[in-house]
C-alpha cells in the first residue's frame, strides 16, 4: 500500500505541492484568521456536576454574578473626590461594557475599606466570552495614580496574554533554533528546509481546522498553545525522518523514483503509524466531560494528523522534484557511510547494554521507580492567579485583595437553595455555618427570588476546598428542597472527581488501542507489551519529576513560578501527550529492528542494527522537540511550563536510557520471544506490508542500474553498510 502511495507521489510530484499549498492557505485564510474571536476561556467544569447546575440556576434567576469581574484597589482614600470622579468618568465612557460600579467612595461601606485601602467592584455587561472582550475594551482606561487592578476577568486576561506570548516565543526563537539544528544534522540548506516546511504548513492548517471546530463546539484558548507545541515539534520530527531516509536511499545507490517509493514505504509507513499512536493517546481525552480536554484533543489530533499527511504526500512529491538536488546549499559535508556502523556510539552502547542485560535492566527499572516516588505527594487544585508568575502585577494585586478583604473573595463557595420556606432556609443556613474553614458566615447574595436563594462564603485556604465541599454535601436537606453546591471551589473539586472516575477508562482504552496498532506494525505481541510497560515506567518517572518541581517547589525560583496544587485536567493532558510521544519514538526504533529481522538478522543483530541506524536521527529529533518545548518552558503560565517540562523530561528518558539501554537489554533477554504473535496477527501485519530494505543492483559500469532492485540478505547488507570509502 505504501509502495503504491510513494509511486503515486512521484508520478504526481508537480501537482501535489501546489494542491496542498492551495488547500492549506485557503483553510487558514478563510477560517484560521477568525480563530482568536472563536476561542473560549471556559470549559474547565464538568457539565453534569452540581456546581454547573448551581451556576445555571443562579444565572437564570438572578443573572450572572459579576461582582468579582474587576477589582480596582486604591491606597489613598484621602483623594476620595478625585477617585469618585474617575470612576464616574469610567462608567460614562463605557456604558456598553460596564453594568455597574460599586465602591467605597459611593456608599462609605466600611466592609469595602481596610485602613487606607479601599476598593471598587466593576461589573461587566457581557456573559461568557463577551466578558473578556468587555474588559479589553475598558483596559486602556484603567489608569489612575495609586490604583491597581485585580478580579477574575483581569486574571483571565493575564493568563490569555501569557499564552499568546508562548506562540510568539515559539515563532521568534524556536523556529530559527530548529533551523540551525536541522542544518547541522543534514549539512544542506535545502534538506534542512524540508521539515520546516512541513512544520509551518501543519501549524497553519491546524489553526484553520481548529477555527472550523470552534464554529461548532467550545474550544479553549489553551488548545492553541498545545496545537502549536505538538504540531510544530512532531511535524518537524516526521519531516526529519523522511528526509533522512530519502538521503540514505540515495546514498545507497537507488534512483530517485525508487528512493521516493522506498522512503514512503518505510519511513512513511512508520510516520503514519507513529502519528496514529499519538492520535490514539490524545483521543483518550474524549472520555472526560470537560470541554477544555475535548478541545485540546480536537486541535492536537488535527495537528498530528496533518503533520503525518503532509509528510507522506508533500515531502515525497518534493523529493521527486528535487532528486539529488536535495543536498543543494551544502554547508557541511556529510558522508553517511564514512564510518562503519560498529564504530558508532549508537552501536556500541546498545551492544554494551546487551552484554550486561540483567544488571542494566535492574538498575534502570529501580531508578525509574525511584523517580516516580514524588508522584505520591501530588496535590490538585484549579486555575487561578497562582498560575501567573509571582511578580505578575495582576496576581500580586489579587493576592493583596484576598489578604486585605478575606471575607470578600472573588471565588466564594455557594449554596443555591430552591424550594425552601423560611424555616427550612434557616435550618440549612445554620448547618452550613457550622462547617470549618470559611472566612466568614454564609450570607445571602440577593433577596430570595422565584423560590431561589444563593448563600455564599469564602474559604480561608484553597487547599481546604475538598474538605469544605464534602461537609456541605453532608448537610441534612429537608424533603422537597433542592440544594446545589456551586462556585469556583465546588467546580474544581467536582472536576477532579470526574477526572479520576474516568481515568481508568482512559488508561484501558489507550493501552488496548496502542497495543493493537503496535502489534500490527511489529507483527508481534511481545514487542507491544514491552513498549507499553516501558512507556508507563518512563511516564511515571516524568510525572514524579513534575510533582517534585511544581508541587514540591524544586526549581521554582530558577523558572519563576510558585509551587502549588496542579490542575487535574492538565495532569491528564500531559499523561496523554507523554504516552503518545513515548510510543512515537518506540515505533521509529523498533520498526527498524523489525525491518532487519525481516531481512534475516538474528535478534541481537536486529537490535544493534535498528538502534545504530536510528540512533543519530532519533537523537536529533528529540533535540529538536526539546528546543520547541524549551520555548514554551519560558511561558508565564504554570500549566504551560508543566506540559513543556514534562515533554522535555519524557524525551530525555526516551532518547537516552530507555531507547539506548533498557530496550536493547530487555529485548536481548527475551531473545526469540520478541517476535512471537498469533498467526492471525502475522497475517494482518503482512497485509500492511513490513518494511523491506531494497538496494539497487550495480550494473557493469559499477553504477546502480535503474529499476533493477533486489532484496539483499541482511548479512550482505550490513557488510555493504560497514564498508569504508
Secondary structure, DSSP 4 states (H G I P E B T S, - for coil): -HHHHHHHHHHTHHHHHHHHHHHHHHHHHHTGGGHHHH-BS---S-TTSHHHHHHHHHHHHH----TTSEEEEES-GGGHHHHHHHHHHHHHHTTTTEEEEEEHHHH--GGGEETTEEEEEEEES--THHHHHHHHHHHTT---TTEEEESHHHHHHHHHHHHHHHHHHIIIIIHHHHHHHHHHHHSBHHHHHHHHHHHHHHHHHHHHHHHHHHTTS--BTHHHHHHHHHHHHHHHHHHHHHHHHHHHHHHTT--HHHHHHHHIIIIIHHHHHHHHHHHHHHHGGGGS--HHHHHHHHHHHHHHHHHHHHHHHHHHHHHHHHGGGGG-SBSS---TTSS-GGGSHHHHHHHHHHHTHHHHHHHHHHHHHHHHGGGGG--EE--SGGGS-TT-HHHHHHHHHHHHTGGG-SS-EEEEEES--HHHHHHHHHHHHTSTTBSS--EESS--BTTEEEEEE-BS-GGGHHHHHHHHHTS-PPTT-EEEEEEHHHHHHHHHHHHHHHHHHHHHHHHHHHHHHHHHHHT-SHHHHHHHHHHHHHHHHHHHHHHHHHTT-TTHHHHT----PEEHHHHHHHHHHHHHHHHHHHHHHHHHHHHHHHTT--HHHHHHHHHHHHHHHHHHHHHHHHHHHHHHHT-SSHHHHHHHHHHHHHHHHIIIIIIIIIHHHHHHHHGGGGG---HHHHHHHHHH-----EEEEE-TTSSEEEEEEEEPPHHHHHHHHH---
